[in-house]
Amino acid sequence: MKQILLLILFCTGIISCKAQTIIVPLGSEQDYEFTSDYYKKDVNNELEKFTGTWKYTNGSTEVVFKLKKEEQYQTTNNYYIDLLVGEYQYIENGIEEVNTLADFDSSTISGFQHNLSGGVFTYNLPTYCDDNSTSSEIKITLSIEDPNDQYTSGKVILRYINNDGIEKLETCIYDYTSDGDDPNARISIPDGNYVFVKQS
């Protein structure tokens, strides 16, 4: 009888601990970052349509993004968030400049450790990005890291479109490097607008 009572108390304790997690819809204006045990959740599955393998090709330039949704990633600040993460390959004139695709399924890499990571809902694009969307349409902003230089990074803004069953990502990529000793350091992929087509 004592064991049954202890088991009931233990289960009740677990349930009450779980019930204290604050779920905040990803992209909402609610901000509980200074409260531990909150979870920025993709409640409407907005990130799902961005997952998969995407390819941009133009002449001798090729860029491949491989993206997946990572749920309930625990940050260093002890809160949880759903993220869009992935890896990429960049080829210019037949020369592979960057290829981190092998890290996509690595069990030792998660969350912001990926070379593509984020999940910020964006409604208005910077003026140097082509914007064919409405202001109410959700775009996703990711960080892009250069695997060869820890101080070199950029931003990737993704807009999902479906043209007669062909899924595409209208993408704006730009350098956002602000640290490091080399003032000329920048991400390998040139700033610009790209249209990726879904491969799988």
MARZADREN-36100 format. One record per atom (N, C-alpha, C): x negated, y, z negated. Coordinates in steps of 0.02 Angstrom, whole numbers, plus 50000, padded with zeros to 5 digits. Atoms other than C-alpha are relative to their C-alpha. Layout:
<guros>
XYZ
...
</guros>
This chain:
<guros>
499594994050000
500005000050000
499575006350000
500454994350004
498585011749957
499675001350068
500304999349934
497785008350127
500495003050050
499504997249955
499405012250217
500095007549987
499934993050018
499575028650122
499405004050026
500604996649975
497775033350165
500025000850076
499954999849927
498075029150348
500505005450022
499494994949984
499645040150352
499715007049989
500304993550014
498705054650271
499475001750052
500524999049950
497255052550393
500315002150067
499664998449937
498415052650545
500325006949998
499694993450008
499365067750479
499475005550004
500554995149998
497715076950454
499765001150071
500224999549931
497185073150633
500505003950041
499484996749962
498845078850704
500025007449983
499984992950020
498835095050603
499395003750025
500604996749973
497045098750658
500095001450074
499894999149929
497525096250840
500515005650012
499474995149992
499055107250818
499745007149992
500264993450013
497955121950767
499635002950060
500324997449940
497155123450940
500475004950034
499614994949966
497765139351024
499894999350075
500055000749928
498125136651208
500165006850032
499924993649965
497885152351313
499984998550075
500025001449928
498355151451498
499405003350033
500584997449963
496795153451605
500245005650046
499814994449958
496885170251691
500485004949968
499534995450033
498075178051566
499615005649968
500314994350033
497735194351480
499864998749926
500125001750071
497745185851310
499264998449990
500715001150012
496015185551234
499904998249927
500125002450067
495595175151082
499274997749993
500695002449999
493725173551113
499675000249932
500324999650066
493305178150935
500344995349950
499675005050041
494435164450867
499764993250021
500225006749982
493705147150859
500614995650012
499485005049986
494715132250919
500555002650047
499504998349950
495595140751063
499784997050067
500105003649938
495755133451236
500305004050058
499764996649939
495865143351399
500144994650052
499795005749960
496855130551497
500305002250067
499714998949933
497285130151682
500694996850001
499335003050010
499115127251640
500394999150065
499645000549937
499725129851819
499594996450054
500435003749954
498335119451900
499775004150060
500244995749947
497715134152002
499324997850027
500685001949979
495925127152007
500014993950046
499985006449965
496475110552083
499915000750076
500034999249927
496675117052261
499315001950026
500684998049980
494865123152262
499514994149997
500455005750008
494145105852225
499894996450067
500165003949941
493305094952356
499345002250031
500604998249963
491915096352484
500205004850056
499844994749953
491935112152590
499375001750041
500584998849956
490825116552739
500105006250043
500024994249956
490375132652828
499454998750052
500505000849947
489495131552997
500065005950048
500034994749950
488955145753112
499324999850033
500635000749966
487605142253240
499544995449962
500485004150037
486085136053144
500055000849925
499894999050071
486785141052975
500544995249975
499525004750029
487655128152866
499985000649924
499954999850073
488275129552687
500544994949980
499535004850026
489125115452592
500105001449925
499824999550071
490035117752426
500354993549981
499655005750028
490565102852322
500265002249932
499694997150060
491795108052185
500474995149966
499545004150040
492745099452045
500245004149941
499734996850060
493815104651899
499744996349939
500235003050063
493065101751727
500465002749945
499514998050050
494365101951589
499715000049930
500164999350072
494145107351409
499244999849986
500724999350011
492295111851423
499895004249937
500124996450062
491655117151252
499415004750010
500514994949992
490675133351259
499565000449937
500444999150058
489255138451143
500345004049945
499624996250050
490515149851055
500554995949968
499535004650032
491535134551004
500725000950021
499335000249973
493045137651114
499974995750063
499965004549942
493635127251262
500295003850060
499774996749939
493955132051442
500004995050058
500015003849938
494435123951607
499595003950050
500464996849953
493125127551740
500044996750068
500145002649933
492825125451925
499244999850004
500735000749999
491055118651941
499784996250062
500245003749943
489955111652077
499295001450018
500684999449974
488395111252180
500045002050073
499994997649931
487865117352352
499374998250039
500565001049953
486745115152503
500015005850050
500054994549952
486115129052616
499454998350050
500485001549946
485265125752784
500005006050048
500094994549954
484575139552896
499484998050053
500455001949945
483795135953067
499704993149992
500235006950009
483675117453027
499584998849938
500415000750061
482725120752865
500465000249939
499605000250060
483535115652703
499695004649947
500254995150048
483305130652589
500174998149928
499775002050066
484305124052441
500444993750007
499555005850002
485115107252400
500044997549928
499895002450069
485815103752227
500564994849997
499425004649998
487175091452284
499894993849958
500155006050040
486295077052194
500205000949927
499824998650070
486725085552028
500754999949988
499274999550006
488605085352062
500294995149950
499735005250044
488965068951972
499554998249942
500475001450054
487535069751847
500365000249932
499695000250066
488085064551673
499655004749950
500374995650045
486795076351597
500145007450014
499844993149982
487495092051680
500755001149994
499294998450007
489145100051632
500095007549995
499814993050009
490045116651630
499565004950036
500394994649971
488985131951658
499294997950019
500655002549978
487435121051687
500004998650075
499965001149928
488065117851864
499785006450036
500234994349961
487375129152001
500575004250029
499394996149986
489155134452043
500454998849940
499575000950059
490265137651892
500395006449986
499584994450020
491665148651831
500734998250002
499285001049999
493515150751844
500375006449985
499684993650013
493865169251827
500515001450055
499484998249951
495515173851910
499875007150022
500154993549971
495195188452026
500585002050046
499454997749959
496545198852108
499785005250052
500254994949954
495585213252188
499264998850013
500695001449982
493955210452283
499605006550004
500434994149989
492465222252289
500085002450072
499894997049934
492505233952439
499574996850054
500435003049949
491065224852526
500214992850018
499725006649982
492085208652533
500605001050044
499394999949959
493345205752672
500564997249957
499445002250042
495035204152588
500634999850042
499395001049961
496485196852686
500584997949956
499495002450047
497495193052531
500425005749973
499614995050037
498825201852431
499705000649930
500294998950066
498365209052262
500284995249948
499725004850048
499515196452176
499734992950009
500265006749985
498625181552255
499384998649958
500575001850042
497415172352141
499414997850042
500655002149974
495605171252197
499594997949940
500425002550055
494285162452093
499295002550009
500694997749999
492595169952049
499564995049963
500495004550028
491115158552017
499325003449999
500704998049997
489295161551976
499634994950042
500435004449962
488005154352094
499285001149977
500684999750027
486285150352026
499504997450051
500545002549959
484655148152119
499624994949959
500325005150041
483915131552059
499255001049992
500724998950003
482145137952090
499805006149959
500164993950038
482265154051989
500575001349951
499484999350051
483225155251825
500275007149994
499774993150005
483375174151841
500395002350062
499674998149938
484165173952014
500704997050002
499315002449998
486055172852028
500425004650043
499534996149960
487535178952126
500714998449982
499285001250010
489425178852136
500294997050064
499625003149945
490585168452244
500735001149985
499294999150010
492395173652265
500364995850053
499665004849957
493535160252337
500745001750007
499284999449986
495235162452420
500224993850038
499755006149967
496185146552464
500545001850050
499474999349950
497185146152625
500124993250033
499825006149965
498095132352717
500325002250066
499754998249933
498285135352905
500234993850036
499715005849965
499455122252976
499674993549980
500295006350026
498735108552866
499244999949997
500734999550005
496915114152884
499845004449940
500164996350061
496285119152712
499345003750007
500594995849993
495035133352706
499895004149937
500184995350052
494125144352582
499705006250033
500314993649980
493875162552631
499565001949941
500504999450053
492305166252532
499585006250009
500464994450001
491325181752486
499434998149953
500595001750040
489545178352424
499565006249997
500464994350006
488415191852355
499524999049942
500525000550052
486825193152253
500195004349941
499844996450062
487015198452073
499404999549951
500605000850041
485225196652012
499855006549963
500144994050039
484825208751871
499404999249954
500575001250044
483405200551773
499404997750040
500595002849968
481665194451810
499495005450018
500554995549986
480005201951860
499985002450073
500044998449929
480235202052049
500615004150021
499424995949980
481315216652108
500314997850066
499745002549936
481535207852276
500334993249995
499695006650010
482185191652201
500745000350015
499295000349985
483885186552265
500184992850017
499795006749982
484925171052299
499844998650073
500215002049932
484495161252456
500535001550052
499464998849952
486195162852540
500105007550009
499914992849988
486375179952623
500695002549977
499364996950017
487735191752561
500444999950062
499554999849943
489265190652669
500654996249988
499365003350001
490955183252708
499954993650041
500055006649969
491115164752752
500684996749997
499395004050002
492545153252797
499804992749999
500165007150009
492335135452732
500624995850018
499465004649983
493375120852797
499934993949956
500025005950045
493845106452682
499824993850039
500235006349970
492955090152723
500324994049967
499695005450037
493655079052587
500235002549932
</guros>
